[in-house]
Structure formats: structure tokens, C-alpha cells
Amino acid sequence: MTRPKSKAELLDAADKQFEKLLTLIASMSEAETSATLYYGQGFVGKEAHWARDKNLRDVLVHLYEWHQLLLNWVAANQNGEGKPFLPAPYNWKTYGQMNVEFWRKHQGTSYEESMRLLHKSHQQVMELIDYLSNQELFEKKYFDWTGTTTLGSYCVSATSSHYAWAIKKISAHIKALRAEKKVIGDPR
């Protein structure tokens, strides 16, 4: 997947990746959906998220919370509040700690609620992208509050790129569970 460089490409990539994510989740059995995330015996992922996220809900609320970061950041800056993308006390070196806080925040959120939240926030982000012009999204330094990065780049990261991350993670879970079932003789 090539990184979107225009509003049309961004809208298309975000929608396609979101639909791919939803289709993947719909293909899962109830047992796979509710199982603890599993990537195979002895699997050790290098990135913190492999150990952080314990179930499908954790992945979905992570996507939701990053949508909220984008939506709140854009709204604040458009209202003249001058806020950075990552809320204090976090920065790009410590945002992993922020992700853990998101995880903690949603330990009481149900899978069904996480899906509802994600659908709603995806729609809100898509409406924001649709509202903005191609120039506002992809011209460098159009907004001083985006620094040297375009607003569109933040939108790509919060949508299609993040959905691809979730698809990879969930696919690995499904593959490992189904491979293990075959080993122990489950016909599914």
C-alpha cells in the first residue's frame, strides 16, 4: 500500500483499510474474537504493543484513542488553543507510556462498546478529512501547528496506517490460533 499523497487517496485508503479490518474481524469465530491475543508458541514481539494488547478490544480502543488524539488536536488548534498532537506529559519518546494509559483506561470497556466507539470515531475522522481541502491536508507548513509534517500525514497515521497495523496484529492472532487447532486435530 502506497502512502496517500492527496485527499482523494487518503479517503480511499482509510475507507479500504477500515473495511478490510472489519471484514477480517467478521471472519473470526466467537472463540477467536474473545480469545486472549496469541501469536504462536514462543512468539516474542519486539514492539511493546505485542505484550500490551491482550484482546481484540485492546486493539480497537487503541485505534479509537488515536482518532481522539487527532480530532482533539485539530479542533484545539483550529480554535486557536495551540496544543501539540501528544498531550502533556507525553512526547514522541514517551508515547508508549501514553498507549499504556489508554490500555488501562479501557479495561472496563466491553468488546461491543469498543467496536461502537471505533465506528463512531472513524466516521468523525472521515468527516474531518472530507471537510479539509487537499491544500490544507497536504501542503507542508499550511498550518503552523503541524510543524514540518502535513496534517494529511497525521491523518494517514491515524487511519490507514494504523488500520494496517491492527490488521497485521489480528491476522497473526488468527493464523496462530488456527494453526494450533490443526495441530491438535480440530477440523476447523
Backbone torsions as a table, in degrees:
resi	resn	phi	psi	omega
1	MET	NA	123.2	177.7
2	THR	-81.8	147.9	-177.7
3	ARG	-72.3	128.3	-179.8
4	PRO	-58.0	142.2	179.7
5	LYS	-126.4	8.6	177.1
6	SER	-147.8	164.6	179.3
7	LYS	-58.7	-45.8	-179.0
8	ALA	-61.2	-44.3	178.7
9	GLU	-65.0	-38.4	179.6
10	LEU	-64.9	-48.1	178.8
11	LEU	-60.5	-43.0	-179.5
12	ASP	-64.8	-47.7	-178.5
13	ALA	-64.6	-42.1	-179.8
14	ALA	-63.2	-46.1	179.2
15	ASP	-64.1	-45.5	-178.4
16	LYS	-63.8	-43.9	-179.7
17	GLN	-68.3	-36.7	178.1
18	PHE	-64.9	-45.1	178.1
19	GLU	-63.7	-38.5	177.0
20	LYS	-62.4	-42.0	177.6
21	LEU	-61.9	-47.9	-179.2
22	LEU	-64.2	-38.6	178.2
23	THR	-64.8	-41.6	177.9
24	LEU	-61.3	-46.4	179.9
25	ILE	-63.5	-41.4	179.1
26	ALA	-63.8	-24.1	-179.7
27	SER	-79.1	-9.1	-176.3
28	MET	-82.9	143.9	173.1
29	SER	-72.3	166.0	177.7
30	GLU	-60.7	-38.5	178.9
31	ALA	-63.8	-40.9	179.6
32	GLU	-68.8	-36.6	-180.0
33	THR	-67.7	-38.0	-175.9
34	SER	-93.8	-7.8	-177.7
35	ALA	-70.3	153.1	169.6
36	THR	-62.6	136.7	-179.7
37	LEU	-57.5	131.4	-174.5
38	TYR	-139.5	133.0	-176.4
39	TYR	-120.3	8.8	179.4
40	GLY	116.6	151.4	-179.0
41	GLN	-61.2	129.5	177.3
42	GLY	81.8	0.8	-179.4
43	PHE	-66.4	130.6	174.0
44	VAL	-133.3	107.6	178.5
45	GLY	-79.9	145.4	-178.9
46	LYS	-74.5	-36.8	-178.2
47	GLU	-81.9	149.5	-175.7
48	ALA	-60.9	-30.2	-175.7
49	HIS	-62.5	-26.6	-179.6
50	TRP	-62.7	-35.6	178.6
51	ALA	-89.9	-31.1	-175.9
52	ARG	-66.1	-52.3	-174.3
53	ASP	-79.0	121.6	-175.1
54	LYS	-100.0	-19.8	-176.9
55	ASN	-154.1	176.1	-177.4
56	LEU	-61.3	-38.4	177.4
57	ARG	-54.9	-42.5	-178.6
58	ASP	-60.5	-38.4	178.6
59	VAL	-67.8	-44.4	-177.5
60	LEU	-66.7	-41.4	179.4
61	VAL	-71.3	-27.5	174.6
62	HIS	-61.8	-46.4	177.5
63	LEU	-60.9	-45.5	178.9
64	TYR	-57.6	-47.5	-177.3
65	GLU	-64.7	-34.6	177.1
66	TRP	-72.2	-30.1	171.2
67	HIS	-62.5	-43.4	-179.7
68	GLN	-62.1	-40.3	176.6
69	LEU	-55.8	-49.6	-178.7
70	LEU	-62.3	-51.0	-177.0
71	LEU	-61.2	-45.5	-178.9
72	ASN	-67.9	-38.1	179.4
73	TRP	-64.5	-48.7	-179.6
74	VAL	-63.3	-46.4	-178.9
75	ALA	-60.6	-45.8	-179.3
76	ALA	-60.9	-46.9	-177.7
77	ASN	-70.3	-34.8	176.4
78	GLN	-68.1	-22.5	176.6
79	ASN	-93.3	9.2	175.7
80	GLY	80.3	16.4	-177.3
81	GLU	-82.6	-15.7	175.2
82	GLY	59.0	50.9	-179.6
83	LYS	-98.0	146.7	174.1
84	PRO	-76.1	162.8	-179.7
85	PHE	-60.7	-48.2	179.0
86	LEU	-89.4	127.9	-179.2
87	PRO	-70.9	150.7	175.7
88	ALA	-61.3	142.5	10.4
89	PRO	-96.3	18.5	-171.8
90	TYR	-88.0	153.5	173.7
91	ASN	-142.3	-175.2	-175.5
92	TRP	-70.5	-12.0	175.0
93	LYS	-90.0	-22.7	-175.0
94	THR	-117.2	9.8	-175.5
95	TYR	-65.0	-17.6	174.5
96	GLY	-61.0	-36.1	176.9
97	GLN	-66.3	-36.6	176.9
98	MET	-63.3	-42.0	178.4
99	ASN	-61.3	-36.5	176.4
100	VAL	-65.6	-39.0	177.2
101	GLU	-63.8	-40.2	175.1
102	PHE	-59.4	-44.2	179.7
103	TRP	-58.8	-48.7	179.9
104	ARG	-60.1	-43.8	-177.6
105	LYS	-56.1	-32.4	-172.5
106	HIS	-105.9	17.8	179.8
107	GLN	-66.3	-20.7	176.2
108	GLY	-97.4	1.6	179.2
109	THR	-81.4	133.9	179.0
110	SER	-78.5	162.4	175.4
111	TYR	-58.7	-44.5	-178.4
112	GLU	-61.5	-42.4	178.6
113	GLU	-66.9	-38.4	178.7
114	SER	-62.1	-38.0	178.5
115	MET	-67.7	-41.8	178.7
116	ARG	-63.3	-45.5	178.6
117	LEU	-59.7	-43.5	-178.8
118	LEU	-65.4	-44.0	177.9
119	HIS	-58.3	-45.8	-177.9
120	LYS	-64.8	-46.4	-177.4
121	SER	-69.3	-35.1	175.5
122	HIS	-59.4	-46.2	-179.9
123	GLN	-61.2	-40.9	179.2
124	GLN	-64.4	-41.2	178.4
125	VAL	-66.1	-41.6	179.1
126	MET	-63.2	-38.7	177.3
127	GLU	-65.2	-39.7	176.9
128	LEU	-61.7	-49.3	-179.6
129	ILE	-59.8	-44.0	-179.0
130	ASP	-63.6	-33.9	-179.9
131	TYR	-69.1	-35.2	-176.4
132	LEU	-78.4	152.6	177.9
133	SER	-83.2	163.5	175.7
134	ASN	-58.3	-40.4	179.5
135	GLN	-63.4	-45.9	179.1
136	GLU	-61.6	-34.7	-178.0
137	LEU	-79.9	-39.8	-167.7
138	PHE	-122.0	2.8	174.2
139	GLU	-88.8	123.8	179.9
140	LYS	-62.2	138.3	177.9
141	LYS	62.9	19.2	175.4
142	TYR	-59.3	-45.4	173.8
143	PHE	-106.9	130.6	179.8
144	ASP	-65.8	-25.3	-177.4
145	TRP	-78.0	-4.8	175.0
146	THR	-93.5	-2.0	-179.9
147	GLY	63.8	-136.0	-177.5
148	THR	-88.1	-0.7	-179.3
149	THR	-103.9	147.6	177.6
150	THR	-78.4	155.2	174.9
151	LEU	-61.5	-36.5	178.0
152	GLY	-59.3	-35.9	178.4
153	SER	-63.4	-41.3	175.3
154	TYR	-62.7	-40.1	179.6
155	CYS	-65.3	-41.1	176.6
156	VAL	-60.2	-45.8	-178.6
157	SER	-62.2	-38.3	-177.9
158	ALA	-80.2	-13.7	-177.4
159	THR	-119.2	-97.0	-169.9
160	SER	-57.2	-41.5	179.6
161	SER	-67.9	-40.9	179.6
162	HIS	-70.1	-35.7	177.2
163	TYR	-65.6	-38.9	177.4
164	ALA	-62.3	-39.4	175.5
165	TRP	-59.0	-48.0	-179.3
166	ALA	-64.4	-39.9	179.1
167	ILE	-61.9	-43.8	179.2
168	LYS	-60.7	-45.5	-177.6
169	LYS	-65.7	-47.3	-179.0
170	ILE	-68.3	-39.0	177.5
171	SER	-61.3	-40.5	178.6
172	ALA	-63.7	-39.1	177.2
173	HIS	-62.4	-49.6	-179.1
174	ILE	-61.6	-47.1	-178.4
175	LYS	-59.3	-45.5	-178.6
176	ALA	-66.0	-43.1	179.1
177	LEU	-63.4	-44.8	-178.0
178	ARG	-69.6	-35.4	177.6
179	ALA	-65.5	-39.9	-179.7
180	GLU	-68.2	-36.7	177.9
181	LYS	-62.6	-39.3	179.1
182	LYS	-65.6	-36.9	179.7
183	VAL	-64.8	-38.2	-177.8
184	ILE	-92.9	5.9	171.7
185	GLY	92.6	11.5	175.9
186	ASP	-72.6	126.3	-175.6
187	PRO	-70.7	-13.5	-178.7
188	ARG	-73.3	NA	NA
